[in-house]
Amino acid sequence: MKELFIATSNLNKVKEFKEMLEPLGYDVKSLRDLDQEIEIIEDGDTFEANAYKKAKSVYDVLHVDVISDDSGLCVNAMNGAPGVYSARYLGEDTSYDLKNQTIIDEVAKSDDRGAQFVCVISHVKADGTHKEYRGEVHGEIYTESKGTNGFGYDPIFYYPPFQTTLANVDSERKNTVSHRGIALAKLLEDLK
């Protein structure tokens, strides 16, 4: 198995990456597998900047191939918010139930229900070079939370081709169209 290090300690992201990469022969490691703590400061104003900062911070310590993603929900009626601040929207410790309901309430004031999930994966190679891969999935903000699969904003993200939210389908089906799945497919093309 080829080892691939992911610059995250988010269990949900680790789970998604493992589901997509392990069947392809990758041994996925994350910050949770380290004996040391690596400080990562996400203060970029774009998905690209944050993804690169995370991957480079880990690379600078380990000097191995590292990938990192920065992703978020961009809501048309909220001028693209929460965007790069998706994880910190309304505060990092705020539950996604509250975050999701707040977005539903905001979008209810508008005629535009459109939204996009965006993911940028940054790959810093062992030689220090890097490349980025962007994935987007377009949909709408649903009128209520629906489904228990997925995480974060999945329960309110209605994907028209599935005629339901991304949290209302199994992870295998979701990963075929998700922003992270699309970005990862581009990365995998380069890893071949």
URKAPE-V245373 format. One line per field, one symbol per residue. ss: DSSP state (2 for helix, 1 for strand, 0 for the rest). phi: phi as a letter, one per 40 degrees, with the letter a starting at -180 (. if undefined). A space follows every 50 residues. Layout:
ss = ???
phi = ???
//
This chain:
ss = 01111100002222222222222201111122200000000000002222 22222222222200011111111112220001222000000000022222 22222220000001111111111100000111111111111000000000 000222111222011222002222200022222222222220
phi = .ccbcbcabcdccddcccdcccccgbccbbdccccbbbcbbcbcbbcccc ccdcccccdcccfbcbbabbaabbbdcbfgccfccdcbdghdccccdcdc cccdcccccbcbccabcbbbbbbccdcgcaabbbbbbbabcccacahbcg agcdcbccbdccfacccbbccccdccbcdcccccccccdccc
//
